[in-house]
Amino acid sequence: ISFPFEIFRGQTAILDACFVYKNPCYATKLHVHKLTPRKIKKIVDDLPLTVIESKMMFIPSPSFVMVLLKN
């Protein structure tokens, strides 16, 4: 799975909010959650999944990438 690295929630959706809502302040309506590897690991603990790898990538844009294995 991959999810954007955001300093604040909605940061990577500012341009989309300008297009959809004509207002960059509505970016948080498009990105409802600010995900982090820690939050994903907490969710995965209750599922039959194991985190195999977790790293940060910068190309094409800053994001986290996690590889999960189904138990």
Predicted model as a PDB file, atoms N, CA, C, CB and O in Angstrom, pLDDT in the B-factor column:
MODEL        1                                                                  
ATOM      1  N   ILE A   1       0.850  -1.164   0.000  1.00 91.00           N  
ATOM      2  CA  ILE A   1       0.000   0.000   0.000  1.00 91.00           C  
ATOM      3  C   ILE A   1       0.899   1.231   0.000  1.00 91.00           C  
ATOM      4  CB  ILE A   1      -0.969  -0.004   1.219  1.00 91.00           C  
ATOM      5  O   ILE A   1       2.047   1.177   0.440  1.00 91.00           O  
ATOM      6  N   SER A   2       0.374   2.310  -0.486  1.00 90.00           N  
ATOM      7  CA  SER A   2       1.115   3.566  -0.424  1.00 90.00           C  
ATOM      8  C   SER A   2       0.157   4.678  -0.017  1.00 90.00           C  
ATOM      9  CB  SER A   2       1.796   3.890  -1.789  1.00 90.00           C  
ATOM     10  O   SER A   2      -1.034   4.637  -0.325  1.00 90.00           O  
ATOM     11  N   PHE A   3       0.694   5.659   0.673  1.00 89.00           N  
ATOM     12  CA  PHE A   3      -0.097   6.798   1.106  1.00 89.00           C  
ATOM     13  C   PHE A   3       0.830   7.997   1.200  1.00 89.00           C  
ATOM     14  CB  PHE A   3      -0.808   6.520   2.469  1.00 89.00           C  
ATOM     15  O   PHE A   3       2.021   7.845   1.473  1.00 89.00           O  
ATOM     16  N   PRO A   4       0.288   9.194   0.974  1.00 89.00           N  
ATOM     17  CA  PRO A   4       1.148  10.380   0.895  1.00 89.00           C  
ATOM     18  C   PRO A   4       1.767  10.769   2.236  1.00 89.00           C  
ATOM     19  CB  PRO A   4       0.357  11.544   0.360  1.00 89.00           C  
ATOM     20  O   PRO A   4       1.162  10.600   3.294  1.00 89.00           O  
ATOM     21  N   PHE A   5       2.974  11.286   2.161  1.00 90.00           N  
ATOM     22  CA  PHE A   5       3.616  11.894   3.324  1.00 90.00           C  
ATOM     23  C   PHE A   5       3.125  13.336   3.390  1.00 90.00           C  
ATOM     24  CB  PHE A   5       5.200  11.818   3.236  1.00 90.00           C  
ATOM     25  O   PHE A   5       3.405  14.143   2.504  1.00 90.00           O  
ATOM     26  N   GLU A   6       2.394  13.644   4.446  1.00 88.00           N  
ATOM     27  CA  GLU A   6       1.815  14.983   4.585  1.00 88.00           C  
ATOM     28  C   GLU A   6       2.198  15.574   5.938  1.00 88.00           C  
ATOM     29  CB  GLU A   6       0.271  14.938   4.430  1.00 88.00           C  
ATOM     30  O   GLU A   6       2.072  14.914   6.969  1.00 88.00           O  
ATOM     31  N   ILE A   7       2.663  16.812   5.928  1.00 87.00           N  
ATOM     32  CA  ILE A   7       2.948  17.506   7.177  1.00 87.00           C  
ATOM     33  C   ILE A   7       1.631  17.891   7.842  1.00 87.00           C  
ATOM     34  CB  ILE A   7       3.834  18.760   6.931  1.00 87.00           C  
ATOM     35  O   ILE A   7       1.499  17.819   9.063  1.00 87.00           O  
ATOM     36  N   PHE A   8       0.659  18.301   7.030  1.00 87.00           N  
ATOM     37  CA  PHE A   8      -0.682  18.540   7.556  1.00 87.00           C  
ATOM     38  C   PHE A   8      -1.685  17.816   6.657  1.00 87.00           C  
ATOM     39  CB  PHE A   8      -0.997  20.076   7.636  1.00 87.00           C  
ATOM     40  O   PHE A   8      -1.460  17.664   5.457  1.00 87.00           O  
ATOM     41  N   ARG A   9      -2.792  17.374   7.251  1.00 87.00           N  
ATOM     42  CA  ARG A   9      -3.794  16.597   6.529  1.00 87.00           C  
ATOM     43  C   ARG A   9      -4.357  17.409   5.369  1.00 87.00           C  
ATOM     44  CB  ARG A   9      -4.926  16.156   7.475  1.00 87.00           C  
ATOM     45  O   ARG A   9      -4.769  18.556   5.544  1.00 87.00           O  
ATOM     46  N   GLY A  10      -4.371  16.807   4.193  1.00 88.00           N  
ATOM     47  CA  GLY A  10      -4.904  17.456   3.008  1.00 88.00           C  
ATOM     48  C   GLY A  10      -3.864  18.179   2.172  1.00 88.00           C  
ATOM     49  O   GLY A  10      -4.181  18.722   1.114  1.00 88.00           O  
ATOM     50  N   GLN A  11      -2.640  18.191   2.636  1.00 88.00           N  
ATOM     51  CA  GLN A  11      -1.569  18.918   1.952  1.00 88.00           C  
ATOM     52  C   GLN A  11      -1.438  18.522   0.486  1.00 88.00           C  
ATOM     53  CB  GLN A  11      -0.252  18.681   2.659  1.00 88.00           C  
ATOM     54  O   GLN A  11      -1.272  19.385  -0.376  1.00 88.00           O  
ATOM     55  N   THR A  12      -1.511  17.237   0.199  1.00 87.00           N  
ATOM     56  CA  THR A  12      -1.336  16.790  -1.184  1.00 87.00           C  
ATOM     57  C   THR A  12      -2.612  16.914  -2.011  1.00 87.00           C  
ATOM     58  CB  THR A  12      -0.863  15.357  -1.203  1.00 87.00           C  
ATOM     59  O   THR A  12      -2.608  16.600  -3.201  1.00 87.00           O  
ATOM     60  N   ALA A  13      -3.688  17.362  -1.401  1.00 90.00           N  
ATOM     61  CA  ALA A  13      -4.956  17.494  -2.125  1.00 90.00           C  
ATOM     62  C   ALA A  13      -5.334  18.953  -2.393  1.00 90.00           C  
ATOM     63  CB  ALA A  13      -6.066  16.819  -1.341  1.00 90.00           C  
ATOM     64  O   ALA A  13      -6.462  19.232  -2.800  1.00 90.00           O  
ATOM     65  N   ILE A  14      -4.420  19.868  -2.174  1.00 93.00           N  
ATOM     66  CA  ILE A  14      -4.734  21.293  -2.342  1.00 93.00           C  
ATOM     67  C   ILE A  14      -5.133  21.610  -3.785  1.00 93.00           C  
ATOM     68  CB  ILE A  14      -3.529  22.156  -1.931  1.00 93.00           C  
ATOM     69  O   ILE A  14      -6.125  22.303  -4.014  1.00 93.00           O  
ATOM     70  N   LEU A  15      -4.379  21.116  -4.744  1.00 93.00           N  
ATOM     71  CA  LEU A  15      -4.725  21.378  -6.146  1.00 93.00           C  
ATOM     72  C   LEU A  15      -6.052  20.725  -6.525  1.00 93.00           C  
ATOM     73  CB  LEU A  15      -3.612  20.871  -7.073  1.00 93.00           C  
ATOM     74  O   LEU A  15      -6.851  21.311  -7.256  1.00 93.00           O  
ATOM     75  N   ASP A  16      -6.285  19.509  -6.025  1.00 93.00           N  
ATOM     76  CA  ASP A  16      -7.558  18.842  -6.296  1.00 93.00           C  
ATOM     77  C   ASP A  16      -8.725  19.626  -5.700  1.00 93.00           C  
ATOM     78  CB  ASP A  16      -7.543  17.412  -5.737  1.00 93.00           C  
ATOM     79  O   ASP A  16      -9.785  19.727  -6.318  1.00 93.00           O  
ATOM     80  N   ALA A  17      -8.534  20.181  -4.501  1.00 94.00           N  
ATOM     81  CA  ALA A  17      -9.593  20.975  -3.865  1.00 94.00           C  
ATOM     82  C   ALA A  17      -9.882  22.242  -4.672  1.00 94.00           C  
ATOM     83  CB  ALA A  17      -9.194  21.347  -2.419  1.00 94.00           C  
ATOM     84  O   ALA A  17     -11.028  22.681  -4.759  1.00 94.00           O  
ATOM     85  N   CYS A  18      -8.842  22.820  -5.258  1.00 95.00           N  
ATOM     86  CA  CYS A  18      -9.052  23.998  -6.121  1.00 95.00           C  
ATOM     87  C   CYS A  18      -9.894  23.629  -7.336  1.00 95.00           C  
ATOM     88  CB  CYS A  18      -7.697  24.591  -6.577  1.00 95.00           C  
ATOM     89  O   CYS A  18     -10.747  24.402  -7.771  1.00 95.00           O  
ATOM     90  N   PHE A  19      -9.647  22.450  -7.872  1.00 95.00           N  
ATOM     91  CA  PHE A  19     -10.396  21.993  -9.050  1.00 95.00           C  
ATOM     92  C   PHE A  19     -11.830  21.614  -8.681  1.00 95.00           C  
ATOM     93  CB  PHE A  19      -9.687  20.792  -9.704  1.00 95.00           C  
ATOM     94  O   PHE A  19     -12.776  22.041  -9.343  1.00 95.00           O  
ATOM     95  N   VAL A  20     -11.992  20.817  -7.631  1.00 95.00           N  
ATOM     96  CA  VAL A  20     -13.309  20.292  -7.253  1.00 95.00           C  
ATOM     97  C   VAL A  20     -14.174  21.346  -6.575  1.00 95.00           C  
ATOM     98  CB  VAL A  20     -13.150  19.095  -6.332  1.00 95.00           C  
ATOM     99  O   VAL A  20     -15.330  21.536  -6.953  1.00 95.00           O  
ATOM    100  N   TYR A  21     -13.624  22.030  -5.579  1.00 95.00           N  
ATOM    101  CA  TYR A  21     -14.401  22.973  -4.767  1.00 95.00           C  
ATOM    102  C   TYR A  21     -14.127  24.452  -5.085  1.00 95.00           C  
ATOM    103  CB  TYR A  21     -14.117  22.724  -3.314  1.00 95.00           C  
ATOM    104  O   TYR A  21     -14.794  25.345  -4.562  1.00 95.00           O  
ATOM    105  N   LYS A  22     -13.139  24.691  -5.947  1.00 96.00           N  
ATOM    106  CA  LYS A  22     -12.717  26.065  -6.268  1.00 96.00           C  
ATOM    107  C   LYS A  22     -12.168  26.790  -5.040  1.00 96.00           C  
ATOM    108  CB  LYS A  22     -13.893  26.859  -6.852  1.00 96.00           C  
ATOM    109  O   LYS A  22     -12.187  28.019  -4.976  1.00 96.00           O  
ATOM    110  N   ASN A  23     -11.672  26.009  -4.056  1.00 95.00           N  
ATOM    111  CA  ASN A  23     -11.152  26.588  -2.827  1.00 95.00           C  
ATOM    112  C   ASN A  23     -10.134  25.630  -2.211  1.00 95.00           C  
ATOM    113  CB  ASN A  23     -12.301  26.893  -1.828  1.00 95.00           C  
ATOM    114  O   ASN A  23     -10.494  24.504  -1.869  1.00 95.00           O  
ATOM    115  N   PRO A  24      -8.865  26.046  -2.059  1.00 94.00           N  
ATOM    116  CA  PRO A  24      -7.852  25.149  -1.494  1.00 94.00           C  
ATOM    117  C   PRO A  24      -8.091  24.801  -0.030  1.00 94.00           C  
ATOM    118  CB  PRO A  24      -6.497  25.770  -1.635  1.00 94.00           C  
ATOM    119  O   PRO A  24      -7.538  23.821   0.468  1.00 94.00           O  
ATOM    120  N   CYS A  25      -8.895  25.581   0.656  1.00 93.00           N  
ATOM    121  CA  CYS A  25      -9.170  25.319   2.076  1.00 93.00           C  
ATOM    122  C   CYS A  25      -9.993  24.050   2.297  1.00 93.00           C  
ATOM    123  CB  CYS A  25      -9.897  26.502   2.685  1.00 93.00           C  
ATOM    124  O   CYS A  25     -10.087  23.562   3.423  1.00 93.00           O  
ATOM    125  N   TYR A  26     -10.584  23.517   1.238  1.00 94.00           N  
ATOM    126  CA  TYR A  26     -11.390  22.303   1.353  1.00 94.00           C  
ATOM    127  C   TYR A  26     -10.574  21.030   1.105  1.00 94.00           C  
ATOM    128  CB  TYR A  26     -12.548  22.364   0.376  1.00 94.00           C  
ATOM    129  O   TYR A  26     -11.157  19.963   0.906  1.00 94.00           O  
ATOM    130  N   ALA A  27      -9.267  21.117   1.112  1.00 92.00           N  
ATOM    131  CA  ALA A  27      -8.423  19.943   0.879  1.00 92.00           C  
ATOM    132  C   ALA A  27      -8.647  18.852   1.924  1.00 92.00           C  
ATOM    133  CB  ALA A  27      -6.960  20.350   0.870  1.00 92.00           C  
ATOM    134  O   ALA A  27      -8.511  17.667   1.621  1.00 92.00           O  
ATOM    135  N   THR A  28      -8.987  19.243   3.145  1.00 91.00           N  
ATOM    136  CA  THR A  28      -9.227  18.236   4.190  1.00 91.00           C  
ATOM    137  C   THR A  28     -10.515  17.452   3.949  1.00 91.00           C  
ATOM    138  CB  THR A  28      -9.286  18.904   5.558  1.00 91.00           C  
ATOM    139  O   THR A  28     -10.700  16.382   4.529  1.00 91.00           O  
ATOM    140  N   LYS A  29     -11.403  17.968   3.106  1.00 91.00           N  
ATOM    141  CA  LYS A  29     -12.593  17.190   2.741  1.00 91.00           C  
ATOM    142  C   LYS A  29     -12.229  16.043   1.809  1.00 91.00           C  
ATOM    143  CB  LYS A  29     -13.643  18.093   2.077  1.00 91.00           C  
ATOM    144  O   LYS A  29     -12.925  15.029   1.763  1.00 91.00           O  
ATOM    145  N   LEU A  30     -11.141  16.203   1.068  1.00 89.00           N  
ATOM    146  CA  LEU A  30     -10.706  15.150   0.142  1.00 89.00           C  
ATOM    147  C   LEU A  30      -9.801  14.133   0.830  1.00 89.00           C  
ATOM    148  CB  LEU A  30      -9.978  15.765  -1.053  1.00 89.00           C  
ATOM    149  O   LEU A  30      -9.880  12.938   0.544  1.00 89.00           O  
ATOM    150  N   HIS A  31      -8.951  14.594   1.723  1.00 83.00           N  
ATOM    151  CA  HIS A  31      -8.100  13.690   2.509  1.00 83.00           C  
ATOM    152  C   HIS A  31      -8.633  13.685   3.932  1.00 83.00           C  
ATOM    153  CB  HIS A  31      -6.580  14.130   2.469  1.00 83.00           C  
ATOM    154  O   HIS A  31      -8.314  14.561   4.735  1.00 83.00           O  
ATOM    155  N   VAL A  32      -9.442  12.691   4.225  1.00 85.00           N  
ATOM    156  CA  VAL A  32     -10.136  12.628   5.509  1.00 85.00           C  
ATOM    157  C   VAL A  32      -9.189  12.241   6.642  1.00 85.00           C  
ATOM    158  CB  VAL A  32     -11.288  11.635   5.435  1.00 85.00           C  
ATOM    159  O   VAL A  32      -9.351  12.706   7.770  1.00 85.00           O  
ATOM    160  N   HIS A  33      -8.196  11.388   6.348  1.00 86.00           N  
ATOM    161  CA  HIS A  33      -7.276  10.895   7.371  1.00 86.00           C  
ATOM    162  C   HIS A  33      -5.839  11.248   7.011  1.00 86.00           C  
ATOM    163  CB  HIS A  33      -7.423   9.375   7.545  1.00 86.00           C  
ATOM    164  O   HIS A  33      -5.479  11.279   5.834  1.00 86.00           O  
ATOM    165  N   LYS A  34      -5.037  11.509   8.002  1.00 85.00           N  
ATOM    166  CA  LYS A  34      -3.601  11.658   7.815  1.00 85.00           C  
ATOM    167  C   LYS A  34      -2.984  10.347   8.282  1.00 85.00           C  
ATOM    168  CB  LYS A  34      -3.017  12.910   8.607  1.00 85.00           C  
ATOM    169  O   LYS A  34      -2.885  10.096   9.483  1.00 85.00           O  
ATOM    170  N   LEU A  35      -2.572   9.518   7.342  1.00 87.00           N  
ATOM    171  CA  LEU A  35      -2.036   8.202   7.678  1.00 87.00           C  
ATOM    172  C   LEU A  35      -0.540   8.274   7.933  1.00 87.00           C  
ATOM    173  CB  LEU A  35      -2.330   7.202   6.561  1.00 87.00           C  
ATOM    174  O   LEU A  35       0.176   9.081   7.342  1.00 87.00           O  
ATOM    175  N   THR A  36      -0.095   7.414   8.824  1.00 90.00           N  
ATOM    176  CA  THR A  36       1.324   7.251   9.113  1.00 90.00           C  
ATOM    177  C   THR A  36       1.601   5.752   9.195  1.00 90.00           C  
ATOM    178  CB  THR A  36       1.735   7.991  10.446  1.00 90.00           C  
ATOM    179  O   THR A  36       0.674   4.967   9.394  1.00 90.00           O  
ATOM    180  N   PRO A  37       2.854   5.345   9.046  1.00 93.00           N  
ATOM    181  CA  PRO A  37       3.157   3.913   9.200  1.00 93.00           C  
ATOM    182  C   PRO A  37       2.704   3.370  10.556  1.00 93.00           C  
ATOM    183  CB  PRO A  37       4.656   3.673   9.027  1.00 93.00           C  
ATOM    184  O   PRO A  37       2.247   2.231  10.640  1.00 93.00           O  
ATOM    185  N   ARG A  38       2.824   4.161  11.606  1.00 92.00           N  
ATOM    186  CA  ARG A  38       2.393   3.703  12.933  1.00 92.00           C  
ATOM    187  C   ARG A  38       0.892   3.424  12.960  1.00 92.00           C  
ATOM    188  CB  ARG A  38       2.752   4.748  14.002  1.00 92.00           C  
ATOM    189  O   ARG A  38       0.460   2.425  13.536  1.00 92.00           O  
ATOM    190  N   LYS A  39       0.093   4.299  12.341  1.00 92.00           N  
ATOM    191  CA  LYS A  39      -1.360   4.085  12.305  1.00 92.00           C  
ATOM    192  C   LYS A  39      -1.705   2.833  11.498  1.00 92.00           C  
ATOM    193  CB  LYS A  39      -2.074   5.316  11.705  1.00 92.00           C  
ATOM    194  O   LYS A  39      -2.587   2.067  11.887  1.00 92.00           O  
ATOM    195  N   ILE A  40      -1.020   2.626  10.386  1.00 91.00           N  
ATOM    196  CA  ILE A  40      -1.281   1.435   9.567  1.00 91.00           C  
ATOM    197  C   ILE A  40      -0.910   0.179  10.350  1.00 91.00           C  
ATOM    198  CB  ILE A  40      -0.486   1.495   8.230  1.00 91.00           C  
ATOM    199  O   ILE A  40      -1.658  -0.799  10.332  1.00 91.00           O  
ATOM    200  N   LYS A  41       0.229   0.191  11.035  1.00 92.00           N  
ATOM    201  CA  LYS A  41       0.634  -0.975  11.830  1.00 92.00           C  
ATOM    202  C   LYS A  41      -0.387  -1.276  12.919  1.00 92.00           C  
ATOM    203  CB  LYS A  41       2.017  -0.746  12.457  1.00 92.00           C  
ATOM    204  O   LYS A  41      -0.664  -2.441  13.204  1.00 92.00           O  
ATOM    205  N   LYS A  42      -0.942  -0.248  13.523  1.00 92.00           N  
ATOM    206  CA  LYS A  42      -1.963  -0.443  14.557  1.00 92.00           C  
ATOM    207  C   LYS A  42      -3.214  -1.099  13.967  1.00 92.00           C  
ATOM    208  CB  LYS A  42      -2.327   0.905  15.216  1.00 92.00           C  
ATOM    209  O   LYS A  42      -3.808  -1.978  14.592  1.00 92.00           O  
ATOM    210  N   ILE A  43      -3.610  -0.677  12.781  1.00 89.00           N  
ATOM    211  CA  ILE A  43      -4.769  -1.277  12.105  1.00 89.00           C  
ATOM    212  C   ILE A  43      -4.478  -2.728  11.740  1.00 89.00           C  
ATOM    213  CB  ILE A  43      -5.142  -0.472  10.837  1.00 89.00           C  
ATOM    214  O   ILE A  43      -5.332  -3.597  11.913  1.00 89.00           O  
ATOM    215  N   VAL A  44      -3.288  -2.987  11.242  1.00 90.00           N  
ATOM    216  CA  VAL A  44      -2.899  -4.322  10.777  1.00 90.00           C  
ATOM    217  C   VAL A  44      -2.814  -5.316  11.933  1.00 90.00           C  
ATOM    218  CB  VAL A  44      -1.556  -4.258  10.046  1.00 90.00           C  
ATOM    219  O   VAL A  44      -3.038  -6.510  11.735  1.00 90.00           O  
ATOM    220  N   ASP A  45      -2.494  -4.842  13.131  1.00 91.00           N  
ATOM    221  CA  ASP A  45      -2.387  -5.740  14.286  1.00 91.00           C  
ATOM    222  C   ASP A  45      -3.660  -6.529  14.527  1.00 91.00           C  
ATOM    223  CB  ASP A  45      -2.043  -4.951  15.527  1.00 91.00           C  
ATOM    224  O   ASP A  45      -3.601  -7.638  15.058  1.00 91.00           O  
ATOM    225  N   ASP A  46      -4.811  -5.985  14.148  1.00 88.00           N  
ATOM    226  CA  ASP A  46      -6.089  -6.659  14.367  1.00 88.00           C  
ATOM    227  C   ASP A  46      -6.541  -7.480  13.164  1.00 88.00           C  
ATOM    228  CB  ASP A  46      -7.147  -5.646  14.709  1.00 88.00           C  
ATOM    229  O   ASP A  46      -7.642  -8.032  13.170  1.00 88.00           O  
ATOM    230  N   LEU A  47      -5.712  -7.563  12.144  1.00 93.00           N  
ATOM    231  CA  LEU A  47      -6.054  -8.285  10.913  1.00 93.00           C  
ATOM    232  C   LEU A  47      -5.050  -9.398  10.654  1.00 93.00           C  
ATOM    233  CB  LEU A  47      -6.102  -7.322   9.711  1.00 93.00           C  
ATOM    234  O   LEU A  47      -3.954  -9.388  11.214  1.00 93.00           O  
ATOM    235  N   PRO A  48      -5.415 -10.357   9.809  1.00 95.00           N  
ATOM    236  CA  PRO A  48      -4.467 -11.423   9.485  1.00 95.00           C  
ATOM    237  C   PRO A  48      -3.423 -10.965   8.454  1.00 95.00           C  
ATOM    238  CB  PRO A  48      -5.220 -12.650   8.957  1.00 95.00           C  
ATOM    239  O   PRO A  48      -3.260 -11.576   7.398  1.00 95.00           O  
ATOM    240  N   LEU A  49      -2.723  -9.872   8.789  1.00 94.00           N  
ATOM    241  CA  LEU A  49      -1.703  -9.300   7.915  1.00 94.00           C  
ATOM    242  C   LEU A  49      -0.447  -9.013   8.733  1.00 94.00           C  
ATOM    243  CB  LEU A  49      -2.222  -8.004   7.225  1.00 94.00           C  
ATOM    244  O   LEU A  49      -0.519  -8.739   9.931  1.00 94.00           O  
ATOM    245  N   THR A  50       0.695  -9.080   8.071  1.00 92.00           N  
ATOM    246  CA  THR A  50       1.971  -8.760   8.693  1.00 92.00           C  
ATOM    247  C   THR A  50       2.684  -7.732   7.826  1.00 92.00           C  
ATOM    248  CB  THR A  50       2.845 -10.037   8.883  1.00 92.00           C  
ATOM    249  O   THR A  50       2.713  -7.856   6.602  1.00 92.00           O  
ATOM    250  N   VAL A  51       3.254  -6.722   8.461  1.00 93.00           N  
ATOM    251  CA  VAL A  51       4.031  -5.728   7.724  1.00 93.00           C  
ATOM    252  C   VAL A  51       5.396  -6.332   7.418  1.00 93.00           C  
ATOM    253  CB  VAL A  51       4.172  -4.390   8.536  1.00 93.00           C  
ATOM    254  O   VAL A  51       6.150  -6.673   8.329  1.00 93.00           O  
ATOM    255  N   ILE A  52       5.711  -6.464   6.129  1.00 94.00           N  
ATOM    256  CA  ILE A  52       6.986  -7.023   5.688  1.00 94.00           C  
ATOM    257  C   ILE A  52       8.026  -5.928   5.526  1.00 94.00           C  
ATOM    258  CB  ILE A  52       6.814  -7.786   4.373  1.00 94.00           C  
ATOM    259  O   ILE A  52       9.187  -6.103   5.894  1.00 94.00           O  
ATOM    260  N   GLU A  53       7.609  -4.808   4.978  1.00 94.00           N  
ATOM    261  CA  GLU A  53       8.534  -3.704   4.719  1.00 94.00           C  
ATOM    262  C   GLU A  53       7.792  -2.378   4.827  1.00 94.00           C  
ATOM    263  CB  GLU A  53       9.192  -3.847   3.322  1.00 94.00           C  
ATOM    264  O   GLU A  53       6.616  -2.280   4.477  1.00 94.00           O  
ATOM    265  N   SER A  54       8.486  -1.375   5.311  1.00 93.00           N  
ATOM    266  CA  SER A  54       7.929  -0.036   5.414  1.00 93.00           C  
ATOM    267  C   SER A  54       9.042   0.955   5.107  1.00 93.00           C  
ATOM    268  CB  SER A  54       7.309   0.220   6.829  1.00 93.00           C  
ATOM    269  O   SER A  54      10.085   0.942   5.761  1.00 93.00           O  
ATOM    270  N   LYS A  55       8.826   1.813   4.117  1.00 94.00           N  
ATOM    271  CA  LYS A  55       9.852   2.790   3.780  1.00 94.00           C  
ATOM    272  C   LYS A  55       9.227   4.028   3.173  1.00 94.00           C  
ATOM    273  CB  LYS A  55      10.876   2.189   2.821  1.00 94.00           C  
ATOM    274  O   LYS A  55       8.053   4.039   2.802  1.00 94.00           O  
ATOM    275  N   MET A  56      10.032   5.063   3.080  1.00 94.00           N  
ATOM    276  CA  MET A  56       9.575   6.312   2.498  1.00 94.00           C  
ATOM    277  C   MET A  56      10.193   6.445   1.109  1.00 94.00           C  
ATOM    278  CB  MET A  56       9.949   7.529   3.403  1.00 94.00           C  
ATOM    279  O   MET A  56      11.378   6.176   0.913  1.00 94.00           O  
ATOM    280  N   MET A  57       9.376   6.863   0.155  1.00 92.00           N  
ATOM    281  CA  MET A  57       9.828   7.066  -1.218  1.00 92.00           C  
ATOM    282  C   MET A  57       9.642   8.547  -1.547  1.00 92.00           C  
ATOM    283  CB  MET A  57       9.039   6.146  -2.231  1.00 92.00           C  
ATOM    284  O   MET A  57       8.754   9.197  -0.995  1.00 92.00           O  
ATOM    285  N   PHE A  58      10.464   9.076  -2.431  1.00 91.00           N  
ATOM    286  CA  PHE A  58      10.365  10.491  -2.800  1.00 91.00           C  
ATOM    287  C   PHE A  58       9.996  10.709  -4.259  1.00 91.00           C  
ATOM    288  CB  PHE A  58      11.664  11.181  -2.512  1.00 91.00           C  
ATOM    289  O   PHE A  58       9.760  11.845  -4.670  1.00 91.00           O  
ATOM    290  N   ILE A  59       9.941   9.649  -5.044  1.00 84.00           N  
ATOM    291  CA  ILE A  59       9.624   9.780  -6.470  1.00 84.00           C  
ATOM    292  C   ILE A  59       8.377   8.956  -6.751  1.00 84.00           C  
ATOM    293  CB  ILE A  59      10.825   9.315  -7.375  1.00 84.00           C  
ATOM    294  O   ILE A  59       8.375   7.785  -6.370  1.00 84.00           O  
ATOM    295  N   PRO A  60       7.346   9.439  -7.364  1.00 82.00           N  
ATOM    296  CA  PRO A  60       7.202  10.756  -7.966  1.00 82.00           C  
ATOM    297  C   PRO A  60       6.877  11.849  -6.950  1.00 82.00           C  
ATOM    298  CB  PRO A  60       6.133  10.713  -9.016  1.00 82.00           C  
ATOM    299  O   PRO A  60       7.076  13.028  -7.244  1.00 82.00           O  
ATOM    300  N   SER A  61       6.382  11.493  -5.763  1.00 84.00           N  
ATOM    301  CA  SER A  61       6.122  12.485  -4.722  1.00 84.00           C  
ATOM    302  C   SER A  61       6.351  11.815  -3.369  1.00 84.00           C  
ATOM    303  CB  SER A  61       4.662  13.067  -4.831  1.00 84.00           C  
ATOM    304  O   SER A  61       6.268  10.590  -3.279  1.00 84.00           O  
ATOM    305  N   PRO A  62       6.635  12.576  -2.321  1.00 89.00           N  
ATOM    306  CA  PRO A  62       6.887  11.962  -1.014  1.00 89.00           C  
ATOM    307  C   PRO A  62       5.708  11.115  -0.547  1.00 89.00           C  
ATOM    308  CB  PRO A  62       7.189  13.036   0.022  1.00 89.00           C  
ATOM    309  O   PRO A  62       4.582  11.599  -0.436  1.00 89.00           O  
ATOM    310  N   SER A  63       5.986   9.856  -0.280  1.00 92.00           N  
ATOM    311  CA  SER A  63       4.944   8.955   0.192  1.00 92.00           C  
ATOM    312  C   SER A  63       5.567   7.807   0.968  1.00 92.00           C  
ATOM    313  CB  SER A  63       4.106   8.422  -0.984  1.00 92.00           C  
ATOM    314  O   SER A  63       6.756   7.515   0.842  1.00 92.00           O  
ATOM    315  N   PHE A  64       4.740   7.171   1.764  1.00 94.00           N  
ATOM    316  CA  PHE A  64       5.142   5.966   2.480  1.00 94.00           C  
ATOM    317  C   PHE A  64       4.682   4.766   1.660  1.00 94.00           C  
ATOM    318  CB  PHE A  64       4.543   5.931   3.935  1.00 94.00           C  
ATOM    319  O   PHE A  64       3.619   4.788   1.038  1.00 94.00           O  
ATOM    320  N   VAL A  65       5.500   3.723   1.671  1.00 94.00           N  
ATOM    321  CA  VAL A  65       5.149   2.479   0.988  1.00 94.00           C  
ATOM    322  C   VAL A  65       5.307   1.348   1.997  1.00 94.00           C  
ATOM    323  CB  VAL A  65       6.045   2.241  -0.291  1.00 94.00           C  
ATOM    324  O   VAL A  65       6.340   1.225   2.654  1.00 94.00           O  
ATOM    325  N   MET A  66       4.277   0.534   2.107  1.00 95.00           N  
ATOM    326  CA  MET A  66       4.332  -0.614   3.002  1.00 95.00           C  
ATOM    327  C   MET A  66       3.938  -1.865   2.236  1.00 95.00           C  
ATOM    328  CB  MET A  66       3.411  -0.408   4.228  1.00 95.00           C  
ATOM    329  O   MET A  66       3.008  -1.860   1.429  1.00 95.00           O  
ATOM    330  N   VAL A  67       4.671  -2.938   2.511  1.00 96.00           N  
ATOM    331  CA  VAL A  67       4.358  -4.224   1.905  1.00 96.00           C  
ATOM    332  C   VAL A  67       3.780  -5.106   3.006  1.00 96.00           C  
ATOM    333  CB  VAL A  67       5.629  -4.883   1.237  1.00 96.00           C  
ATOM    334  O   VAL A  67       4.392  -5.284   4.059  1.00 96.00           O  
ATOM    335  N   LEU A  68       2.601  -5.654   2.750  1.00 95.00           N  
ATOM    336  CA  LEU A  68       1.908  -6.487   3.735  1.00 95.00           C  
ATOM    337  C   LEU A  68       1.820  -7.922   3.239  1.00 95.00           C  
ATOM    338  CB  LEU A  68       0.498  -5.933   4.025  1.00 95.00           C  
ATOM    339  O   LEU A  68       1.696  -8.167   2.039  1.00 95.00           O  
ATOM    340  N   LEU A  69       1.884  -8.860   4.162  1.00 95.00           N  
ATOM    341  CA  LEU A  69       1.758 -10.274   3.837  1.00 95.00           C  
ATOM    342  C   LEU A  69       0.504 -10.809   4.516  1.00 95.00           C  
ATOM    343  CB  LEU A  69       3.024 -11.075   4.279  1.00 95.00           C  
ATOM    344  O   LEU A  69       0.293 -10.605   5.711  1.00 95.00           O  
ATOM    345  N   LYS A  70      -0.322 -11.497   3.736  1.00 94.00           N  
ATOM    346  CA  LYS A  70      -1.542 -12.086   4.286  1.00 94.00           C  
ATOM    347  C   LYS A  70      -1.152 -13.374   5.006  1.00 94.00           C  
ATOM    348  CB  LYS A  70      -2.611 -12.363   3.158  1.00 94.00           C  
ATOM    349  O   LYS A  70      -0.485 -14.238   4.436  1.00 94.00           O  
ATOM    350  N   ASN A  71      -1.574 -13.493   6.268  1.00 89.00           N  
ATOM    351  CA  ASN A  71      -1.261 -14.691   7.075  1.00 89.00           C  
ATOM    352  C   ASN A  71      -2.215 -15.814   6.754  1.00 89.00           C  
ATOM    353  CB  ASN A  71      -1.319 -14.373   8.577  1.00 89.00           C  
ATOM    354  O   ASN A  71      -2.109 -16.897   7.330  1.00 89.00           O  
TER     355      ASN A  71                                                      
ENDMDL                                                                          
END                                                                             
